[in-house]
């Protein structure tokens, strides 16, 4: 990736990676590299998840009981861990999504106060 592209990427806010991982796993079990690529693709290449952030987050989510991991074979015939959302993780995803929506709306009200007043 070129330097210009690196500057155009957006770093994830602390705490949002867990939400993005849970949302990605809602579609079904997937290995770590595919999680990172899905987040990158679905953000139109704006968000990039580095391995140094992804795997600690996956371990944290396993510890909390929100996801599980099992060994499997990836699409290019390599051994990989596949991560799956648990029932507890689904509940947490709903909770975190609600919290994120409230957070984003609050930031919007601060950044664009005139737009919010005209909607009322």
C-alpha positions in Angstrom: 0.0 0.0 0.0 1.3 3.4 -0.8 1.9 6.2 1.7 -1.0 8.2 0.2 -3.4 5.3 0.8 -2.1 4.8 4.3 -2.9 8.5 5.2 -6.4 8.1 3.8 -7.2 5.1 6.1 -9.0 5.8 9.3 -7.9 4.3 12.6 -10.6 2.5 14.6 -11.9 4.2 17.7 -11.0 2.3 20.8 -13.8 -0.2 21.6 -15.3 -0.4 18.1 -13.2 -3.3 16.9 -15.2 -5.8 19.1 -18.4 -4.5 17.7 -17.1 -4.9 14.1 -15.9 -8.4 14.7 -19.2 -9.4 16.3 -21.1 -8.0 13.4 -18.9 -9.7 10.9 -19.4 -13.1 12.6 -23.2 -12.6 12.5 -23.0 -14.0 9.0 -21.3 -17.2 10.1 -18.0 -18.7 11.1 -14.9 -17.3 9.5 -11.1 -17.3 10.1 -9.2 -14.2 11.4 -7.7 -13.0 8.1 -11.2 -13.1 6.5 -12.6 -11.1 9.4 -10.0 -8.4 8.8 -10.7 -8.4 5.0 -14.5 -8.3 5.5 -14.2 -5.2 7.7 -11.9 -3.6 5.2 -14.1 -4.5 2.2 -17.4 -3.4 3.9 -15.9 -0.1 5.0 -15.0 0.6 1.3 -11.3 0.2 2.3 -11.5 3.0 4.9 -10.9 0.8 7.9 -7.9 -1.5 8.2 -7.5 -4.1 11.0 -3.9 -5.0 11.8 -3.1 -8.5 13.1 -1.7 -6.9 16.2 -5.1 -5.6 17.0 -7.3 -8.3 15.6 -6.0 -11.4 17.4 -5.9 -9.8 20.9 -9.5 -8.7 20.3 -10.5 -12.2 19.2 -8.9 -13.7 22.4 -10.7 -11.1 24.5 -14.1 -12.0 22.9 -13.4 -15.7 23.5 -12.7 -15.0 27.1 -15.9 -13.1 27.5 -17.8 -16.0 25.9 -19.1 -13.9 23.0 -17.3 -16.0 20.4 -15.8 -19.5 20.1 -12.9 -20.8 18.0 -12.4 -24.2 16.3 -9.7 -25.5 14.0 -10.6 -26.0 10.4 -9.2 -25.7 6.8 -9.3 -22.4 5.0 -10.2 -21.8 1.4 -6.6 -22.1 0.4 -6.2 -25.4 2.1 -4.4 -24.2 5.2 -5.1 -24.9 8.9 -6.9 -22.0 10.5 -9.0 -21.1 13.5 -12.6 -20.4 12.6 -14.5 -18.0 14.9 -18.2 -18.3 15.6 -20.6 -16.0 17.4 -22.3 -17.4 20.5 -25.8 -16.7 21.8 -24.2 -14.5 24.4 -22.3 -12.7 21.6 -25.5 -12.1 19.7 -27.0 -10.4 22.7 -23.9 -8.4 23.2 -23.9 -7.4 19.5 -27.5 -6.0 19.9 -26.4 -4.1 23.1 -23.2 -2.7 21.5 -25.1 -1.7 18.3 -27.6 0.3 20.4 -24.8 2.0 22.3 -23.0 2.8 19.1 -26.1 4.3 17.5 -26.6 6.6 20.6 -22.9 7.5 20.5 -22.9 8.4 16.8 -26.1 10.4 17.1 -24.6 12.4 20.0 -21.5 13.2 18.0 -23.7 14.2 15.0 -25.6 16.6 17.3 -22.4 18.2 18.3 -20.8 18.4 14.8 -24.0 19.6 13.1 -26.2 21.3 15.6 -28.2 23.3 13.0 -29.2 20.2 11.1 -30.5 18.6 14.3 -32.6 21.6 15.2 -34.2 21.8 11.7 -35.3 18.1 12.0 -37.2 18.8 15.3 
